Amino acid sequence: MVQENERDVREWMVEWKVGPEQLLLISGALDHLFQALNGLAVDTERMRQNRTLTDGLILAEAAMMRLAPRIGRQEAHEHMRTVTRRSA
């Protein structure tokens, strides 16, 4: 079995090209994320008001995602749609 330190040099050339490009892309993504989150303020009272606008139905998606592993995603979606329409 060929050891890792004896591998073909052609693979290293790809890594040398792709590695720095990946770091630049990650750096750019982090910069955009920082700009988007900089100054973000959480207004918990407004979040509470928004949640009560639908009488908690906004949480139906989270319930669906918890149900999906047990009965399947499509069936969970159909079930939650039926339940939320009935509730509304």
PyMOL Python script that loads the backbone (N, CA, C, O; Angstrom):
from pymol import cmd

cmd.read_pdbstr("""\
ATOM      1  N   MET A   1       0.850  -1.182   0.000  1.00  0.00           N
ATOM      2  CA  MET A   1       0.000   0.000   0.000  1.00  0.00           C
ATOM      3  C   MET A   1       0.894   1.243   0.000  1.00  0.00           C
ATOM      4  O   MET A   1       1.835   1.343   0.788  1.00  0.00           O
ATOM      5  N   VAL A   2       0.592   2.175  -0.882  1.00  0.00           N
ATOM      6  CA  VAL A   2       1.386   3.395  -0.993  1.00  0.00           C
ATOM      7  C   VAL A   2       1.044   4.305   0.180  1.00  0.00           C
ATOM      8  O   VAL A   2      -0.127   4.518   0.494  1.00  0.00           O
ATOM      9  N   GLN A   3       2.049   4.822   0.802  1.00  0.00           N
ATOM     10  CA  GLN A   3       1.843   5.716   1.940  1.00  0.00           C
ATOM     11  C   GLN A   3       1.415   7.091   1.462  1.00  0.00           C
ATOM     12  O   GLN A   3       1.667   7.470   0.318  1.00  0.00           O
ATOM     13  N   GLU A   4       0.766   7.834   2.345  1.00  0.00           N
ATOM     14  CA  GLU A   4       0.267   9.156   1.973  1.00  0.00           C
ATOM     15  C   GLU A   4       1.392  10.086   1.538  1.00  0.00           C
ATOM     16  O   GLU A   4       1.199  10.906   0.640  1.00  0.00           O
ATOM     17  N   ASN A   5       2.562   9.974   2.159  1.00  0.00           N
ATOM     18  CA  ASN A   5       3.654  10.877   1.800  1.00  0.00           C
ATOM     19  C   ASN A   5       4.319  10.463   0.492  1.00  0.00           C
ATOM     20  O   ASN A   5       5.234  11.150   0.038  1.00  0.00           O
ATOM     21  N   GLU A   6       3.892   9.365  -0.130  1.00  0.00           N
ATOM     22  CA  GLU A   6       4.432   8.923  -1.400  1.00  0.00           C
ATOM     23  C   GLU A   6       3.419   9.102  -2.528  1.00  0.00           C
ATOM     24  O   GLU A   6       3.582   8.506  -3.592  1.00  0.00           O
ATOM     25  N   ARG A   7       2.401   9.890  -2.325  1.00  0.00           N
ATOM     26  CA  ARG A   7       1.369  10.025  -3.351  1.00  0.00           C
ATOM     27  C   ARG A   7       1.863  10.858  -4.522  1.00  0.00           C
ATOM     28  O   ARG A   7       2.898  11.521  -4.457  1.00  0.00           O
ATOM     29  N   ASP A   8       1.100  10.802  -5.575  1.00  0.00           N
ATOM     30  CA  ASP A   8       1.450  11.470  -6.821  1.00  0.00           C
ATOM     31  C   ASP A   8       1.496  12.983  -6.633  1.00  0.00           C
ATOM     32  O   ASP A   8       0.620  13.555  -5.984  1.00  0.00           O
ATOM     33  N   VAL A   9       2.493  13.623  -7.188  1.00  0.00           N
ATOM     34  CA  VAL A   9       2.692  15.073  -7.046  1.00  0.00           C
ATOM     35  C   VAL A   9       1.593  15.849  -7.756  1.00  0.00           C
ATOM     36  O   VAL A   9       1.331  16.998  -7.401  1.00  0.00           O
ATOM     37  N   ARG A  10       0.942  15.249  -8.753  1.00  0.00           N
ATOM     38  CA  ARG A  10      -0.107  15.970  -9.483  1.00  0.00           C
ATOM     39  C   ARG A  10      -1.244  16.379  -8.548  1.00  0.00           C
ATOM     40  O   ARG A  10      -1.853  17.432  -8.742  1.00  0.00           O
ATOM     41  N   GLU A  11      -1.532  15.568  -7.551  1.00  0.00           N
ATOM     42  CA  GLU A  11      -2.587  15.923  -6.597  1.00  0.00           C
ATOM     43  C   GLU A  11      -2.201  17.168  -5.804  1.00  0.00           C
ATOM     44  O   GLU A  11      -3.061  17.995  -5.503  1.00  0.00           O
ATOM     45  N   TRP A  12      -0.951  17.309  -5.470  1.00  0.00           N
ATOM     46  CA  TRP A  12      -0.507  18.475  -4.722  1.00  0.00           C
ATOM     47  C   TRP A  12      -0.705  19.750  -5.525  1.00  0.00           C
ATOM     48  O   TRP A  12      -1.060  20.793  -4.976  1.00  0.00           O
ATOM     49  N   MET A  13      -0.474  19.661  -6.824  1.00  0.00           N
ATOM     50  CA  MET A  13      -0.623  20.861  -7.660  1.00  0.00           C
ATOM     51  C   MET A  13      -2.058  21.372  -7.621  1.00  0.00           C
ATOM     52  O   MET A  13      -2.295  22.579  -7.585  1.00  0.00           O
ATOM     53  N   VAL A  14      -2.999  20.458  -7.628  1.00  0.00           N
ATOM     54  CA  VAL A  14      -4.407  20.857  -7.539  1.00  0.00           C
ATOM     55  C   VAL A  14      -4.678  21.508  -6.185  1.00  0.00           C
ATOM     56  O   VAL A  14      -5.337  22.545  -6.114  1.00  0.00           O
ATOM     57  N   GLU A  15      -4.172  20.905  -5.118  1.00  0.00           N
ATOM     58  CA  GLU A  15      -4.369  21.458  -3.781  1.00  0.00           C
ATOM     59  C   GLU A  15      -3.755  22.853  -3.664  1.00  0.00           C
ATOM     60  O   GLU A  15      -4.339  23.735  -3.035  1.00  0.00           O
ATOM     61  N   TRP A  16      -2.593  23.055  -4.260  1.00  0.00           N
ATOM     62  CA  TRP A  16      -1.946  24.364  -4.184  1.00  0.00           C
ATOM     63  C   TRP A  16      -2.773  25.428  -4.899  1.00  0.00           C
ATOM     64  O   TRP A  16      -2.748  26.596  -4.509  1.00  0.00           O
ATOM     65  N   LYS A  17      -3.505  25.038  -5.942  1.00  0.00           N
ATOM     66  CA  LYS A  17      -4.331  26.003  -6.661  1.00  0.00           C
ATOM     67  C   LYS A  17      -5.666  26.217  -5.945  1.00  0.00           C
ATOM     68  O   LYS A  17      -6.121  27.351  -5.796  1.00  0.00           O
ATOM     69  N   VAL A  18      -6.281  25.136  -5.511  1.00  0.00           N
ATOM     70  CA  VAL A  18      -7.622  25.217  -4.939  1.00  0.00           C
ATOM     71  C   VAL A  18      -7.607  25.761  -3.510  1.00  0.00           C
ATOM     72  O   VAL A  18      -8.513  26.504  -3.133  1.00  0.00           O
ATOM     73  N   GLY A  19      -6.620  25.417  -2.723  1.00  0.00           N
ATOM     74  CA  GLY A  19      -6.554  25.849  -1.323  1.00  0.00           C
ATOM     75  C   GLY A  19      -6.651  27.355  -1.147  1.00  0.00           C
ATOM     76  O   GLY A  19      -7.526  27.825  -0.420  1.00  0.00           O
ATOM     77  N   PRO A  20      -5.778  28.129  -1.790  1.00  0.00           N
ATOM     78  CA  PRO A  20      -5.868  29.592  -1.643  1.00  0.00           C
ATOM     79  C   PRO A  20      -7.189  30.163  -2.157  1.00  0.00           C
ATOM     80  O   PRO A  20      -7.722  31.111  -1.579  1.00  0.00           O
ATOM     81  N   GLU A  21      -7.722  29.588  -3.247  1.00  0.00           N
ATOM     82  CA  GLU A  21      -9.008  30.064  -3.763  1.00  0.00           C
ATOM     83  C   GLU A  21     -10.119  29.830  -2.744  1.00  0.00           C
ATOM     84  O   GLU A  21     -10.992  30.677  -2.557  1.00  0.00           O
ATOM     85  N   GLN A  22     -10.076  28.679  -2.093  1.00  0.00           N
ATOM     86  CA  GLN A  22     -11.080  28.392  -1.063  1.00  0.00           C
ATOM     87  C   GLN A  22     -10.981  29.389   0.075  1.00  0.00           C
ATOM     88  O   GLN A  22     -12.001  29.869   0.571  1.00  0.00           O
ATOM     89  N   LEU A  23      -9.775  29.703   0.491  1.00  0.00           N
ATOM     90  CA  LEU A  23      -9.604  30.664   1.587  1.00  0.00           C
ATOM     91  C   LEU A  23     -10.115  32.044   1.201  1.00  0.00           C
ATOM     92  O   LEU A  23     -10.709  32.736   2.028  1.00  0.00           O
ATOM     93  N   LEU A  24      -9.890  32.455  -0.053  1.00  0.00           N
ATOM     94  CA  LEU A  24     -10.405  33.751  -0.500  1.00  0.00           C
ATOM     95  C   LEU A  24     -11.931  33.762  -0.514  1.00  0.00           C
ATOM     96  O   LEU A  24     -12.552  34.738  -0.094  1.00  0.00           O
ATOM     97  N   LEU A  25     -12.532  32.680  -0.995  1.00  0.00           N
ATOM     98  CA  LEU A  25     -13.991  32.605  -1.021  1.00  0.00           C
ATOM     99  C   LEU A  25     -14.571  32.607   0.389  1.00  0.00           C
ATOM    100  O   LEU A  25     -15.565  33.284   0.653  1.00  0.00           O
ATOM    101  N   ILE A  26     -13.960  31.861   1.283  1.00  0.00           N
ATOM    102  CA  ILE A  26     -14.422  31.824   2.673  1.00  0.00           C
ATOM    103  C   ILE A  26     -14.276  33.196   3.316  1.00  0.00           C
ATOM    104  O   ILE A  26     -15.157  33.645   4.048  1.00  0.00           O
ATOM    105  N   SER A  27     -13.164  33.853   3.039  1.00  0.00           N
ATOM    106  CA  SER A  27     -12.938  35.188   3.582  1.00  0.00           C
ATOM    107  C   SER A  27     -14.014  36.157   3.096  1.00  0.00           C
ATOM    108  O   SER A  27     -14.541  36.948   3.878  1.00  0.00           O
ATOM    109  N   GLY A  28     -14.336  36.094   1.805  1.00  0.00           N
ATOM    110  CA  GLY A  28     -15.382  36.960   1.256  1.00  0.00           C
ATOM    111  C   GLY A  28     -16.740  36.664   1.871  1.00  0.00           C
ATOM    112  O   GLY A  28     -17.498  37.580   2.191  1.00  0.00           O
ATOM    113  N   ALA A  29     -17.044  35.378   2.034  1.00  0.00           N
ATOM    114  CA  ALA A  29     -18.325  34.995   2.630  1.00  0.00           C
ATOM    115  C   ALA A  29     -18.422  35.485   4.072  1.00  0.00           C
ATOM    116  O   ALA A  29     -19.465  35.982   4.497  1.00  0.00           O
ATOM    117  N   LEU A  30     -17.338  35.342   4.814  1.00  0.00           N
ATOM    118  CA  LEU A  30     -17.338  35.816   6.198  1.00  0.00           C
ATOM    119  C   LEU A  30     -17.487  37.327   6.271  1.00  0.00           C
ATOM    120  O   LEU A  30     -18.146  37.843   7.173  1.00  0.00           O
ATOM    121  N   ASP A  31     -16.875  38.044   5.323  1.00  0.00           N
ATOM    122  CA  ASP A  31     -17.006  39.495   5.289  1.00  0.00           C
ATOM    123  C   ASP A  31     -18.454  39.896   5.038  1.00  0.00           C
ATOM    124  O   ASP A  31     -18.973  40.799   5.696  1.00  0.00           O
ATOM    125  N   HIS A  32     -19.113  39.224   4.084  1.00  0.00           N
ATOM    126  CA  HIS A  32     -20.527  39.514   3.810  1.00  0.00           C
ATOM    127  C   HIS A  32     -21.392  39.185   5.023  1.00  0.00           C
ATOM    128  O   HIS A  32     -22.310  39.933   5.358  1.00  0.00           O
ATOM    129  N   LEU A  33     -21.099  38.076   5.672  1.00  0.00           N
ATOM    130  CA  LEU A  33     -21.853  37.696   6.866  1.00  0.00           C
ATOM    131  C   LEU A  33     -21.680  38.733   7.967  1.00  0.00           C
ATOM    132  O   LEU A  33     -22.652  39.114   8.618  1.00  0.00           O
ATOM    133  N   PHE A  34     -20.450  39.192   8.179  1.00  0.00           N
ATOM    134  CA  PHE A  34     -20.198  40.198   9.209  1.00  0.00           C
ATOM    135  C   PHE A  34     -20.967  41.476   8.907  1.00  0.00           C
ATOM    136  O   PHE A  34     -21.559  42.076   9.804  1.00  0.00           O
ATOM    137  N   GLN A  35     -20.959  41.899   7.633  1.00  0.00           N
ATOM    138  CA  GLN A  35     -21.684  43.118   7.258  1.00  0.00           C
ATOM    139  C   GLN A  35     -23.190  42.954   7.466  1.00  0.00           C
ATOM    140  O   GLN A  35     -23.873  43.898   7.864  1.00  0.00           O
ATOM    141  N   ALA A  36     -23.700  41.758   7.198  1.00  0.00           N
ATOM    142  CA  ALA A  36     -25.139  41.525   7.365  1.00  0.00           C
ATOM    143  C   ALA A  36     -25.536  41.511   8.840  1.00  0.00           C
ATOM    144  O   ALA A  36     -26.614  41.979   9.205  1.00  0.00           O
ATOM    145  N   LEU A  37     -24.657  40.970   9.684  1.00  0.00           N
ATOM    146  CA  LEU A  37     -24.998  40.827  11.100  1.00  0.00           C
ATOM    147  C   LEU A  37     -24.575  42.014  11.950  1.00  0.00           C
ATOM    148  O   LEU A  37     -25.039  42.161  13.080  1.00  0.00           O
ATOM    149  N   ASN A  38     -23.710  42.852  11.426  1.00  0.00           N
ATOM    150  CA  ASN A  38     -23.218  43.996  12.184  1.00  0.00           C
ATOM    151  C   ASN A  38     -24.376  44.949  12.487  1.00  0.00           C
ATOM    152  O   ASN A  38     -25.045  45.431  11.573  1.00  0.00           O
ATOM    153  N   GLY A  39     -24.599  45.206  13.725  1.00  0.00           N
ATOM    154  CA  GLY A  39     -25.662  46.113  14.136  1.00  0.00           C
ATOM    155  C   GLY A  39     -27.024  45.457  14.249  1.00  0.00           C
ATOM    156  O   GLY A  39     -28.015  46.133  14.522  1.00  0.00           O
ATOM    157  N   LEU A  40     -27.087  44.148  14.042  1.00  0.00           N
ATOM    158  CA  LEU A  40     -28.355  43.446  14.166  1.00  0.00           C
ATOM    159  C   LEU A  40     -28.822  43.498  15.622  1.00  0.00           C
ATOM    160  O   LEU A  40     -28.060  43.212  16.545  1.00  0.00           O
ATOM    161  N   ALA A  41     -30.056  43.859  15.800  1.00  0.00           N
ATOM    162  CA  ALA A  41     -30.623  43.906  17.151  1.00  0.00           C
ATOM    163  C   ALA A  41     -31.852  43.010  17.185  1.00  0.00           C
ATOM    164  O   ALA A  41     -32.678  43.048  16.272  1.00  0.00           O
ATOM    165  N   VAL A  42     -31.973  42.217  18.215  1.00  0.00           N
ATOM    166  CA  VAL A  42     -33.116  41.325  18.379  1.00  0.00           C
ATOM    167  C   VAL A  42     -34.158  42.032  19.232  1.00  0.00           C
ATOM    168  O   VAL A  42     -33.895  42.418  20.370  1.00  0.00           O
ATOM    169  N   ASP A  43     -35.332  42.191  18.668  1.00  0.00           N
ATOM    170  CA  ASP A  43     -36.443  42.828  19.373  1.00  0.00           C
ATOM    171  C   ASP A  43     -37.401  41.723  19.814  1.00  0.00           C
ATOM    172  O   ASP A  43     -38.311  41.341  19.078  1.00  0.00           O
ATOM    173  N   THR A  44     -37.181  41.218  21.027  1.00  0.00           N
ATOM    174  CA  THR A  44     -37.953  40.067  21.492  1.00  0.00           C
ATOM    175  C   THR A  44     -39.448  40.375  21.612  1.00  0.00           C
ATOM    176  O   THR A  44     -40.284  39.498  21.390  1.00  0.00           O
ATOM    177  N   GLU A  45     -39.777  41.594  21.956  1.00  0.00           N
ATOM    178  CA  GLU A  45     -41.194  41.950  22.066  1.00  0.00           C
ATOM    179  C   GLU A  45     -41.859  41.906  20.694  1.00  0.00           C
ATOM    180  O   GLU A  45     -42.972  41.400  20.557  1.00  0.00           O
ATOM    181  N   ARG A  46     -41.190  42.427  19.697  1.00  0.00           N
ATOM    182  CA  ARG A  46     -41.748  42.391  18.333  1.00  0.00           C
ATOM    183  C   ARG A  46     -41.845  40.949  17.832  1.00  0.00           C
ATOM    184  O   ARG A  46     -42.803  40.599  17.142  1.00  0.00           O
ATOM    185  N   MET A  47     -40.871  40.118  18.169  1.00  0.00           N
ATOM    186  CA  MET A  47     -40.911  38.707  17.781  1.00  0.00           C
ATOM    187  C   MET A  47     -42.130  38.033  18.418  1.00  0.00           C
ATOM    188  O   MET A  47     -42.809  37.230  17.777  1.00  0.00           O
ATOM    189  N   ARG A  48     -42.395  38.360  19.657  1.00  0.00           N
ATOM    190  CA  ARG A  48     -43.553  37.800  20.358  1.00  0.00           C
ATOM    191  C   ARG A  48     -44.841  38.249  19.679  1.00  0.00           C
ATOM    192  O   ARG A  48     -45.762  37.452  19.501  1.00  0.00           O
ATOM    193  N   GLN A  49     -44.907  39.523  19.299  1.00  0.00           N
ATOM    194  CA  GLN A  49     -46.095  40.035  18.613  1.00  0.00           C
ATOM    195  C   GLN A  49     -46.292  39.330  17.269  1.00  0.00           C
ATOM    196  O   GLN A  49     -47.414  38.972  16.912  1.00  0.00           O
ATOM    197  N   ASN A  50     -45.218  39.135  16.539  1.00  0.00           N
ATOM    198  CA  ASN A  50     -45.304  38.453  15.252  1.00  0.00           C
ATOM    199  C   ASN A  50     -45.791  37.010  15.417  1.00  0.00           C
ATOM    200  O   ASN A  50     -46.579  36.515  14.612  1.00  0.00           O
ATOM    201  N   ARG A  51     -45.315  36.354  16.461  1.00  0.00           N
ATOM    202  CA  ARG A  51     -45.734  34.970  16.712  1.00  0.00           C
ATOM    203  C   ARG A  51     -47.228  34.897  17.018  1.00  0.00           C
ATOM    204  O   ARG A  51     -47.905  33.958  16.598  1.00  0.00           O
ATOM    205  N   THR A  52     -47.735  35.872  17.739  1.00  0.00           N
ATOM    206  CA  THR A  52     -49.153  35.840  18.105  1.00  0.00           C
ATOM    207  C   THR A  52     -50.061  36.252  16.942  1.00  0.00           C
ATOM    208  O   THR A  52     -51.267  36.010  16.995  1.00  0.00           O
ATOM    209  N   LEU A  53     -49.509  36.865  15.900  1.00  0.00           N
ATOM    210  CA  LEU A  53     -50.339  37.237  14.749  1.00  0.00           C
ATOM    211  C   LEU A  53     -51.020  36.018  14.132  1.00  0.00           C
ATOM    212  O   LEU A  53     -52.137  36.112  13.623  1.00  0.00           O
ATOM    213  N   THR A  54     -50.344  34.884  14.181  1.00  0.00           N
ATOM    214  CA  THR A  54     -50.912  33.655  13.601  1.00  0.00           C
ATOM    215  C   THR A  54     -51.319  32.663  14.687  1.00  0.00           C
ATOM    216  O   THR A  54     -51.533  31.486  14.400  1.00  0.00           O
ATOM    217  N   ASP A  55     -51.424  33.117  15.898  1.00  0.00           N
ATOM    218  CA  ASP A  55     -51.767  32.243  17.028  1.00  0.00           C
ATOM    219  C   ASP A  55     -50.822  31.044  17.121  1.00  0.00           C
ATOM    220  O   ASP A  55     -51.243  29.934  17.448  1.00  0.00           O
ATOM    221  N   GLY A  56     -49.555  31.279  16.833  1.00  0.00           N
ATOM    222  CA  GLY A  56     -48.555  30.226  16.967  1.00  0.00           C
ATOM    223  C   GLY A  56     -48.402  29.327  15.751  1.00  0.00           C
ATOM    224  O   GLY A  56     -47.560  28.428  15.760  1.00  0.00           O
ATOM    225  N   LEU A  57     -49.198  29.545  14.695  1.00  0.00           N
ATOM    226  CA  LEU A  57     -49.103  28.683  13.513  1.00  0.00           C
ATOM    227  C   LEU A  57     -47.755  28.799  12.804  1.00  0.00           C
ATOM    228  O   LEU A  57     -47.394  27.934  12.006  1.00  0.00           O
ATOM    229  N   ILE A  58     -47.018  29.858  13.092  1.00  0.00           N
ATOM    230  CA  ILE A  58     -45.701  30.004  12.493  1.00  0.00           C
ATOM    231  C   ILE A  58     -44.766  28.871  12.929  1.00  0.00           C
ATOM    232  O   ILE A  58     -43.776  28.580  12.258  1.00  0.00           O
ATOM    233  N   LEU A  59     -45.088  28.247  14.044  1.00  0.00           N
ATOM    234  CA  LEU A  59     -44.273  27.142  14.550  1.00  0.00           C
ATOM    235  C   LEU A  59     -44.640  25.805  13.915  1.00  0.00           C
ATOM    236  O   LEU A  59     -44.042  24.783  14.251  1.00  0.00           O
ATOM    237  N   ALA A  60     -45.604  25.794  13.010  1.00  0.00           N
ATOM    238  CA  ALA A  60     -46.045  24.551  12.377  1.00  0.00           C
ATOM    239  C   ALA A  60     -44.926  23.917  11.562  1.00  0.00           C
ATOM    240  O   ALA A  60     -44.823  22.692  11.505  1.00  0.00           O
ATOM    241  N   GLU A  61     -44.097  24.725  10.939  1.00  0.00           N
ATOM    242  CA  GLU A  61     -43.002  24.154  10.145  1.00  0.00           C
ATOM    243  C   GLU A  61     -42.027  23.389  11.028  1.00  0.00           C
ATOM    244  O   GLU A  61     -41.569  22.307  10.659  1.00  0.00           O
ATOM    245  N   ALA A  62     -41.713  23.939  12.179  1.00  0.00           N
ATOM    246  CA  ALA A  62     -40.819  23.240  13.101  1.00  0.00           C
ATOM    247  C   ALA A  62     -41.437  21.926  13.552  1.00  0.00           C
ATOM    248  O   ALA A  62     -40.743  20.917  13.676  1.00  0.00           O
ATOM    249  N   ALA A  63     -42.741  21.938  13.796  1.00  0.00           N
ATOM    250  CA  ALA A  63     -43.430  20.707  14.184  1.00  0.00           C
ATOM    251  C   ALA A  63     -43.390  19.700  13.042  1.00  0.00           C
ATOM    252  O   ALA A  63     -43.203  18.506  13.271  1.00  0.00           O
ATOM    253  N   MET A  64     -43.566  20.180  11.808  1.00  0.00           N
ATOM    254  CA  MET A  64     -43.517  19.306  10.647  1.00  0.00           C
ATOM    255  C   MET A  64     -42.143  18.646  10.514  1.00  0.00           C
ATOM    256  O   MET A  64     -42.048  17.454  10.222  1.00  0.00           O
ATOM    257  N   MET A  65     -41.091  19.415  10.728  1.00  0.00           N
ATOM    258  CA  MET A  65     -39.738  18.876  10.609  1.00  0.00           C
ATOM    259  C   MET A  65     -39.450  17.833  11.689  1.00  0.00           C
ATOM    260  O   MET A  65     -38.683  16.899  11.460  1.00  0.00           O
ATOM    261  N   ARG A  66     -40.047  17.984  12.838  1.00  0.00           N
ATOM    262  CA  ARG A  66     -39.890  16.968  13.898  1.00  0.00           C
ATOM    263  C   ARG A  66     -40.667  15.704  13.554  1.00  0.00           C
ATOM    264  O   ARG A  66     -40.247  14.601  13.905  1.00  0.00           O
ATOM    265  N   LEU A  67     -41.780  15.856  12.880  1.00  0.00           N
ATOM    266  CA  LEU A  67     -42.626  14.735  12.515  1.00  0.00           C
ATOM    267  C   LEU A  67     -42.100  13.978  11.292  1.00  0.00           C
ATOM    268  O   LEU A  67     -42.313  12.772  11.168  1.00  0.00           O
ATOM    269  N   ALA A  68     -41.427  14.674  10.407  1.00  0.00           N
ATOM    270  CA  ALA A  68     -40.979  14.104   9.131  1.00  0.00           C
ATOM    271  C   ALA A  68     -40.142  12.836   9.255  1.00  0.00           C
ATOM    272  O   ALA A  68     -40.384  11.901   8.492  1.00  0.00           O
ATOM    273  N   PRO A  69     -39.173  12.741  10.165  1.00  0.00           N
ATOM    274  CA  PRO A  69     -38.397  11.501  10.244  1.00  0.00           C
ATOM    275  C   PRO A  69     -39.243  10.277  10.598  1.00  0.00           C
ATOM    276  O   PRO A  69     -38.863   9.148  10.287  1.00  0.00           O
ATOM    277  N   ARG A  70     -40.363  10.494  11.233  1.00  0.00           N
ATOM    278  CA  ARG A  70     -41.207   9.364  11.651  1.00  0.00           C
ATOM    279  C   ARG A  70     -42.167   8.906  10.553  1.00  0.00           C
ATOM    280  O   ARG A  70     -42.378   7.707  10.372  1.00  0.00           O
ATOM    281  N   ILE A  71     -42.754   9.867   9.816  1.00  0.00           N
ATOM    282  CA  ILE A  71     -43.780   9.477   8.838  1.00  0.00           C
ATOM    283  C   ILE A  71     -43.429   9.902   7.413  1.00  0.00           C
ATOM    284  O   ILE A  71     -44.199   9.645   6.487  1.00  0.00           O
ATOM    285  N   GLY A  72     -42.298  10.537   7.228  1.00  0.00           N
ATOM    286  CA  GLY A  72     -41.902  11.009   5.898  1.00  0.00           C
ATOM    287  C   GLY A  72     -42.235  12.476   5.738  1.00  0.00           C
ATOM    288  O   GLY A  72     -43.226  12.967   6.280  1.00  0.00           O
ATOM    289  N   ARG A  73     -41.393  13.175   4.983  1.00  0.00           N
ATOM    290  CA  ARG A  73     -41.528  14.622   4.857  1.00  0.00           C
ATOM    291  C   ARG A  73     -42.839  15.031   4.172  1.00  0.00           C
ATOM    292  O   ARG A  73     -43.524  15.943   4.634  1.00  0.00           O
ATOM    293  N   GLN A  74     -43.181  14.357   3.073  1.00  0.00           N
ATOM    294  CA  GLN A  74     -44.400  14.742   2.350  1.00  0.00           C
ATOM    295  C   GLN A  74     -45.644  14.494   3.189  1.00  0.00           C
ATOM    296  O   GLN A  74     -46.546  15.331   3.232  1.00  0.00           O
ATOM    297  N   GLU A  75     -45.694  13.350   3.851  1.00  0.00           N
ATOM    298  CA  GLU A  75     -46.854  13.048   4.697  1.00  0.00           C
ATOM    299  C   GLU A  75     -46.947  14.022   5.864  1.00  0.00           C
ATOM    300  O   GLU A  75     -48.040  14.459   6.225  1.00  0.00           O
ATOM    301  N   ALA A  76     -45.810  14.362   6.451  1.00  0.00           N
ATOM    302  CA  ALA A  76     -45.804  15.347   7.547  1.00  0.00           C
ATOM    303  C   ALA A  76     -46.301  16.696   7.046  1.00  0.00           C
ATOM    304  O   ALA A  76     -47.048  17.386   7.740  1.00  0.00           O
ATOM    305  N   HIS A  77     -45.885  17.069   5.841  1.00  0.00           N
ATOM    306  CA  HIS A  77     -46.332  18.339   5.256  1.00  0.00           C
ATOM    307  C   HIS A  77     -47.849  18.340   5.065  1.00  0.00           C
ATOM    308  O   HIS A  77     -48.535  19.296   5.427  1.00  0.00           O
ATOM    309  N   GLU A  78     -48.354  17.252   4.489  1.00  0.00           N
ATOM    310  CA  GLU A  78     -49.805  17.161   4.263  1.00  0.00           C
ATOM    311  C   GLU A  78     -50.570  17.188   5.591  1.00  0.00           C
ATOM    312  O   GLU A  78     -51.599  17.852   5.711  1.00  0.00           O
ATOM    313  N   HIS A  79     -50.063  16.472   6.568  1.00  0.00           N
ATOM    314  CA  HIS A  79     -50.717  16.429   7.882  1.00  0.00           C
ATOM    315  C   HIS A  79     -50.754  17.822   8.512  1.00  0.00           C
ATOM    316  O   HIS A  79     -51.794  18.262   9.000  1.00  0.00           O
ATOM    317  N   MET A  80     -49.612  18.509   8.497  1.00  0.00           N
ATOM    318  CA  MET A  80     -49.566  19.836   9.115  1.00  0.00           C
ATOM    319  C   MET A  80     -50.423  20.827   8.342  1.00  0.00           C
ATOM    320  O   MET A  80     -51.027  21.714   8.946  1.00  0.00           O
ATOM    321  N   ARG A  81     -50.492  20.698   7.010  1.00  0.00           N
ATOM    322  CA  ARG A  81     -51.337  21.585   6.241  1.00  0.00           C
ATOM    323  C   ARG A  81     -52.805  21.401   6.646  1.00  0.00           C
ATOM    324  O   ARG A  81     -53.532  22.375   6.838  1.00  0.00           O
ATOM    325  N   THR A  82     -53.224  20.149   6.772  1.00  0.00           N
ATOM    326  CA  THR A  82     -54.590  19.857   7.201  1.00  0.00           C
ATOM    327  C   THR A  82     -54.870  20.420   8.586  1.00  0.00           C
ATOM    328  O   THR A  82     -55.892  21.070   8.805  1.00  0.00           O
ATOM    329  N   VAL A  83     -53.965  20.170   9.512  1.00  0.00           N
ATOM    330  CA  VAL A  83     -54.153  20.615  10.889  1.00  0.00           C
ATOM    331  C   VAL A  83     -54.176  22.138  10.983  1.00  0.00           C
ATOM    332  O   VAL A  83     -55.020  22.693  11.686  1.00  0.00           O
ATOM    333  N   THR A  84     -53.272  22.820  10.292  1.00  0.00           N
ATOM    334  CA  THR A  84     -53.213  24.283  10.391  1.00  0.00           C
ATOM    335  C   THR A  84     -54.421  24.921   9.717  1.00  0.00           C
ATOM    336  O   THR A  84     -54.932  25.931  10.202  1.00  0.00           O
ATOM    337  N   ARG A  85     -54.889  24.348   8.605  1.00  0.00           N
ATOM    338  CA  ARG A  85     -56.095  24.898   7.973  1.00  0.00           C
ATOM    339  C   ARG A  85     -57.311  24.736   8.877  1.00  0.00           C
ATOM    340  O   ARG A  85     -58.140  25.639   8.995  1.00  0.00           O
ATOM    341  N   ARG A  86     -57.404  23.582   9.507  1.00  0.00           N
ATOM    342  CA  ARG A  86     -58.492  23.337  10.431  1.00  0.00           C
ATOM    343  C   ARG A  86     -58.428  24.322  11.601  1.00  0.00           C
ATOM    344  O   ARG A  86     -59.448  24.846  12.048  1.00  0.00           O
ATOM    345  N   SER A  87     -57.225  24.558  12.077  1.00  0.00           N
ATOM    346  CA  SER A  87     -57.021  25.456  13.206  1.00  0.00           C
ATOM    347  C   SER A  87     -57.366  26.899  12.843  1.00  0.00           C
ATOM    348  O   SER A  87     -57.979  27.621  13.630  1.00  0.00           O
ATOM    349  N   ALA A  88     -56.966  27.302  11.649  1.00  0.00           N
ATOM    350  CA  ALA A  88     -57.221  28.688  11.217  1.00  0.00           C
ATOM    351  C   ALA A  88     -58.704  28.905  11.006  1.00  0.00           C
ATOM    352  O   ALA A  88     -59.121  30.004  10.642  1.00  0.00           O
TER     353      ALA A  88
END
""", "prot")
cmd.dss("prot")
cmd.show_as("cartoon", "prot")
cmd.util.cbc("prot")
cmd.orient("prot")
